[in-house]
Amino acid sequence: MTFDEIDEGATVNPGEYILYIPHDRIVMCGDFNRECNYIRAWGAGKYIEDKIETFRKITMSGEETSGLRKKRSRCKACGG
């Protein structure tokens, strides 16, 4: 898992988890506005609005992603 800087080419979608650097906490993105240079997010029960530079995008390798899929619990009723 790496925490990459959100540069000009990167976008963050609402509902995506990102790292908030000042509080060293993972939060959920609510709004991403490059023109006004801010991100609005929810984390630890609080609403956060700050500059894009204070956030980092979370990227996972293919191995980490597939490992998470294996750990997830499936529906027991249908066996799927």
For each residue, the residues with C-beta under 8 A, 3 or more apart:
1: 58 59 60 61 64
2: 58 59
3: 19 56 57 58 59
4: 10 56 57 59
5: 10 53 56 57
6: 10 12 18 52 53 55 56 57
7: 10
8: 34
9:
10: 4 5 6 7 57
11: 32 34
12: 6 16 18 29 32 39 55 57
13: 16 29 32
14: 29 30 31 32
15: 28 29
16: 12 13 28 29 57
17: 26 27 28 29 58
18: 6 12 26 27 28 29 39 41 55 56 57 58
19: 3 24 25 26 27 55 56 57 58
20: 23 24 25 26 27 41 43 48 50 54 55
21: 24 54 55 56
22: 50 54
23: 20 43 44
24: 19 20 21
25: 19 20 43 44
26: 17 18 19 20 43 58
27: 17 18 19 20 41 42 43 44 48
28: 15 16 17 18 41 42 43
29: 12 13 14 15 16 17 18 32 39 40 41
30: 14 40 41 42 47
31: 14 38 39 40
32: 11 12 13 14 29 39 52
33: 36 37 38 39
34: 8 11 37 52
35:
36: 33
37: 33 34 51 52
38: 31 33 49 50 51 52
39: 12 18 29 31 32 33 49 50 51 52 55
40: 29 30 31 47 48 49
41: 18 20 27 28 29 30 47 48 49 55
42: 27 28 30 45 46 47 48
43: 20 23 25 26 27 28 46 48
44: 23 25 27
45: 42
46: 42 43
47: 30 40 41 42
48: 20 27 40 41 42 43
49: 38 39 40 41
50: 20 22 38 39 54 55
51: 37 38 39 54
52: 6 32 34 37 38 39 55
53: 5 6
54: 20 21 22 50 51
55: 6 12 18 19 20 21 39 41 50 52
56: 3 4 5 6 18 19 21
57: 3 4 5 6 10 12 16 18 19
58: 1 2 3 17 18 19 26
59: 1 2 3 4
60: 1 64 65 68
61: 1 64 65
62: 65 66
63: 66 67
64: 1 60 61 67 68
65: 60 61 62 68 69
66: 62 63 69 70
67: 63 64 70 71
68: 60 64 65 71 72
69: 65 66 72
70: 66 67
71: 67 68
72: 68 69
73: 76
74: 79 80
75: 78 79 80
76: 73 79
77:
78: 75
79: 74 75 76
80: 74 75
